[in-house]
């Protein structure tokens, strides 16, 4: 069947990219996002080259790169501040794209939203889909507004807490990794022009990456529970950062009560069975979410989105095309999730025989550099 009208649930990276990719191919897209707004400060994000390659396929890589800071290696430091080694980052998107990019999630999202508006996509904020029924005409979707509409295909891109995943009967749920992460956005010094990660400190690790000429985002991997002792976020993070020095002295001193920061327990998810039921399919974090230790979460989501748009606009029986898409994506996302969880395990259990994070990072990035 020819896919002419598609409902996309979720307006994050996955939903936005698949909406754009489909609209660029002439598909009539309706995008529903349960939040009443898309915009906000948001924490920083590291975007690897293979994610930029996906953005390039929808014509937006240059705009996204212009809003961030490209860099080409990782400065591996001791917690006392001195450099242990500088590790080049593979160009997973090919020689014409930066190896990595530091940017704000909000800046990346703004580029996607602007393109969605330019394409005239039907966007409905504060709305989601609650139930689906297969009919001869397509998929009848019940919306939270009380309306019912029919689409050729429904794509659930509603994140790790996906309600659609449960509606579709998938039993998998997000699992704890054993770690939590504090992130914050603050000023940087001119020499903090690339990514750095700090080991051998009081916590699992800490790091930062530039996101503009004057700002960076920083993070500390900690236990998975926020202390409930009356302290503010700023007070907690300043204390967590006391064991890190060098550039971290500036980062720690820059933190005020107005500094944007957040804490999240790190979870993971992998649905290894079919991602679709009839003509409703879940993609992105709704079916695979990985800890950020190799920074491939957004890349896997963007790759899903671009490739799915390609598959469902091909000639052929739709459910067979969905099955072929899943068969092509699952080995790749499983590799990323498994590698990320192995990195977590090694962080939680230092001294594990045979542990080699650098080698695992190198091999994982080499695999995602291969064509999608």
C-alpha positions in Angstrom: 0.0 0.0 0.0 1.1 3.6 -0.5 1.6 5.5 2.7 0.0 8.9 2.3 -1.0 10.0 5.8 1.0 9.3 8.9 0.5 10.1 12.6 3.7 10.6 14.6 3.4 10.5 18.4 6.1 12.5 20.2 8.0 15.7 19.2 11.5 14.9 20.4 14.5 14.2 18.2 13.0 10.9 16.9 9.5 12.2 16.2 10.7 15.5 14.7 13.2 13.8 12.4 10.8 11.2 11.1 8.2 13.8 10.5 10.6 16.0 8.5 11.9 13.0 6.5 8.4 11.9 5.6 7.1 15.3 4.8 10.1 15.9 2.5 9.0 12.7 0.6 5.5 14.2 0.1 3.7 12.3 3.0 0.9 14.1 4.9 2.2 14.1 8.5 0.3 14.9 11.7 2.6 15.3 14.7 1.1 15.1 18.2 3.2 16.1 21.3 1.8 15.7 24.8 3.7 18.7 26.1 2.1 22.1 25.4 5.5 23.5 24.3 8.7 22.3 22.7 11.1 24.8 23.8 13.2 25.1 27.0 16.9 25.5 28.0 17.6 21.8 28.3 21.0 20.3 29.1 23.8 19.8 26.6 24.3 16.9 24.3 27.2 15.3 22.5 26.3 14.6 18.9 28.6 12.1 17.1 29.2 12.2 13.4 26.8 9.4 12.5 24.0 11.5 14.1 25.1 14.4 12.0 25.0 12.1 8.9 21.3 11.4 9.7 20.7 15.2 10.0 22.5 15.8 6.8 20.1 13.4 5.0 17.2 15.7 5.9 19.3 18.8 4.9 19.8 20.2 8.5 23.4 19.2 9.4 24.9 22.6 8.6 22.3 24.5 10.7 22.8 22.1 13.6 26.6 22.4 13.4 26.4 26.2 13.2 24.6 26.2 16.6 27.2 24.2 18.4 31.0 23.6 18.8 32.7 20.8 16.7 35.6 18.9 18.3 37.8 16.0 17.3 39.3 14.4 20.4 38.6 13.7 24.0 41.0 15.0 26.7 41.2 12.2 29.2 42.3 13.7 32.6 43.0 12.6 36.1 40.7 14.1 38.7 43.5 16.3 39.9 43.3 18.0 36.5 46.4 16.8 34.6 46.0 15.2 31.1 46.5 11.5 30.9 46.0 11.1 27.1 44.2 12.8 24.2 42.1 10.3 22.3 41.1 11.2 18.7 37.3 10.7 18.1 36.5 8.7 14.9 34.6 10.5 12.2 31.6 8.2 12.3 29.7 10.4 9.9 32.5 10.4 7.2 35.3 12.8 6.4 33.1 15.8 5.6 31.4 16.0 9.0 32.8 16.9 12.4 33.8 13.9 14.6 31.6 15.2 17.4 29.5 18.3 18.2 28.6 19.8 21.5 25.3 21.7 21.6 22.3 22.4 23.6 19.3 20.0 23.2 17.1 23.1 22.9 19.3 24.6 20.0 19.1 21.3 18.1 15.4 21.0 18.7 14.9 24.6 17.5 16.4 23.7 14.1 14.1 20.7 13.8 11.0 22.7 14.9 11.8 25.5 12.4 12.0 22.9 9.6 8.7 21.3 10.7 7.0 24.7 10.5 8.6 25.5 7.2 7.2 22.2 5.8 3.7 23.0 7.0 3.4 19.8 9.1 0.2 19.6 11.1 1.5 20.0 14.7 -0.8 19.5 17.7 0.7 20.3 21.1 -0.8 19.1 24.4 -2.2 16.1 22.4 -1.4 12.4 22.3 -3.0 9.2 21.0 -4.5 6.8 23.5 -5.8 3.8 21.4 -5.6 2.2 18.0 -7.9 0.0 15.9 -7.0 -1.6 12.6 -9.6 -1.1 9.8 -9.7 -1.7 6.1 -9.1 2.0 5.7 -6.0 2.1 7.9 -5.3 2.7 11.6 -8.1 4.4 13.5 -6.3 6.5 16.2 -8.2 7.8 19.3 -6.7 11.1 20.4 -6.7 12.6 23.8 -8.9 15.4 22.5 -11.7 12.9 22.1 -11.4 12.9 18.3 -10.8 9.8 16.2 -8.8 10.0 12.9 -7.6 7.4 10.4 -4.0 7.1 9.2 -2.1 4.7 6.9 0.6 4.4 9.5 1.2 5.4 13.2 4.7 6.0 14.4 5.2 6.1 18.2 8.3 8.2 19.1 7.2 9.0 22.6 10.4 8.2 24.5 11.6 5.7 27.1 8.3 6.2 29.1 6.3 5.4 26.0 2.6 4.9 26.7 2.2 3.6 23.2 4.7 0.8 23.9 2.3 -0.5 26.6 -0.8 0.0 24.5 0.9 -2.2 21.8 1.4 -4.9 24.4 5.2 -4.8 24.7 6.2 -6.1 28.1 9.7 -4.5 28.3 10.1 -1.7 30.8 13.0 0.7 31.5 15.6 -0.8 33.8 18.0 0.9 36.3 21.6 1.0 35.3 22.9 1.6 38.8 24.1 5.1 38.0 22.7 8.6 38.1 23.8 11.8 36.2 24.0 15.4 37.2 24.1 17.8 34.2 24.5 21.6 34.2 25.2 24.4 31.7 27.6 27.1 32.7 30.4 29.4 31.4 33.7 28.0 30.1 37.2 29.4 29.6 38.6 29.8 26.1 40.9 26.8 26.5 37.9 24.5 27.2 37.4 24.1 23.5 36.9 20.3 23.4 35.5 17.5 25.3 37.2 16.3 28.5 36.5 13.4 30.8 38.0 13.0 34.4 38.7 9.7 36.1 40.0 8.5 39.5 37.9 11.0 41.4 35.3 10.4 44.2 32.6 9.5 41.6 32.4 7.3 38.6 33.5 10.1 36.3 33.0 13.7 35.4 33.3 15.6 32.2 32.4 18.6 30.0 32.0 19.6 26.4 31.7 23.1 24.8 28.4 24.2 23.4 29.2 27.8 22.3 32.1 30.3 22.3 31.4 31.0 26.0 29.4 28.1 27.4 29.8 24.4 28.1 27.7 21.6 29.6 29.2 19.5 32.4 28.2 16.3 34.1 29.1 14.0 37.0 28.1 10.3 37.1 27.0 9.4 40.6 24.8 7.1 42.5 21.3 6.8 41.1 19.5 8.6 43.9 19.4 12.4 44.6 20.3 13.1 48.2 17.1 14.1 50.1 18.8 16.3 52.8 17.4 19.7 52.2 20.2 21.0 50.0 19.6 22.8 46.7 20.8 21.3 43.5 23.6 23.8 43.3 24.8 23.0 46.8 24.9 19.2 46.0 26.7 19.7 42.7 29.3 22.0 44.1 30.1 19.4 46.8 30.2 16.5 44.2 32.7 18.6 42.2 35.1 19.2 45.0 37.1 16.2 44.1 37.8 17.4 40.6 40.3 20.1 39.6 42.0 21.7 36.6 39.1 23.1 34.5 36.7 21.8 37.1 37.8 24.5 39.5 36.3 27.0 37.2 33.1 24.9 36.6 32.6 24.5 40.4 33.1 28.2 41.1 30.7 29.2 38.3 27.7 27.3 39.8 25.0 29.5 41.3 21.5 28.9 42.4 20.4 30.2 39.0 22.6 27.7 37.0 20.5 25.3 34.9 21.0 21.8 36.1 19.1 18.5 36.5 19.5 15.1 37.9 18.3 11.8 36.4 18.8 8.2 37.3 20.2 6.5 34.2 18.0 3.8 32.7 18.1 1.5 29.8 15.7 -0.3 27.5 15.8 -2.8 24.6 12.9 -4.4 22.9 14.3 -7.3 21.0 11.0 -8.6 19.6 9.0 -6.9 16.9 8.5 -3.1 17.3 5.3 -3.0 15.3 1.8 -4.3 15.7 0.0 -4.1 12.4 0.5 -0.6 11.1 1.6 0.9 14.4 5.4 1.0 15.1 7.5 2.3 18.0 11.0 3.6 17.3 13.7 5.5 19.1 13.9 5.6 22.8 10.5 3.9 23.0 12.2 0.6 22.1 15.9 1.2 22.7 17.5 3.6 25.2 21.1 3.5 26.3 23.2 5.1 29.0 25.2 8.1 27.7 28.6 6.5 28.1 29.3 6.3 24.4 26.9 9.2 23.5 24.9 7.3 20.9 21.4 7.8 22.1 20.4 10.6 19.9 22.3 9.1 17.0 20.4 5.8 17.2 17.1 7.8 17.3 17.9 10.0 14.3 19.1 7.0 12.3 15.8 5.1 13.1 13.8 8.1 11.9 15.6 8.6 8.6 15.7 4.9 7.7 12.0 4.3 8.6 10.9 7.2 6.4 12.9 5.6 3.6 11.4 2.1 4.1 7.7 3.1 4.4 7.8 5.2 1.2 9.1 2.2 -0.8 6.8 0.0 -3.0 5.7 -3.1 -1.1 3.5 -4.5 1.6 3.7 -2.1 4.6 4.0 -4.7 7.4 6.7 -6.5 5.5 8.6 -3.2 5.0 8.3 -2.6 8.8 9.7 -6.1 9.5 12.6 -5.5 7.1 13.3 -2.1 8.8 13.4 -3.7 12.2 15.7 -6.5 11.0 18.1 -3.9 9.8 18.0 -1.7 12.9 17.9 -4.2 15.8 21.5 -5.6 15.5 22.9 -2.0 15.4 20.9 -0.7 18.4 21.5 -3.9 20.4 25.3 -3.5 19.9 25.1 0.1 21.2 22.9 -0.7 24.2 25.1 -3.8 25.1 28.3 -1.8 24.8 26.8 1.1 26.8 25.7 -1.3 29.6 29.1 -3.0 29.6 30.7 0.4 30.1 28.4 1.0 33.0 29.3 -2.3 34.5 33.0 -1.5 34.3 32.4 1.9 35.9 30.4 0.3 38.8 33.0 -2.4 39.3 36.5 -0.9 38.8 39.3 -3.4 38.4 37.1 -5.9 36.5 39.5 -8.4 34.7 39.7 -7.7 31.0 37.9 -4.3 31.2 39.1 -2.0 28.4 36.7 1.0 28.0 38.9 2.7 25.4 39.0 -0.4 23.2 35.2 -0.9 23.6 34.5 2.7 22.7 36.8 2.5 19.7 35.2 -0.7 18.4 31.6 0.6 19.0 32.2 3.8 17.2 33.9 2.0 14.3 30.7 -0.1 13.9 28.4 2.9 13.9 30.6 4.5 11.3 29.5 1.8 8.9 26.5 2.7 6.7 23.2 2.5 8.4 
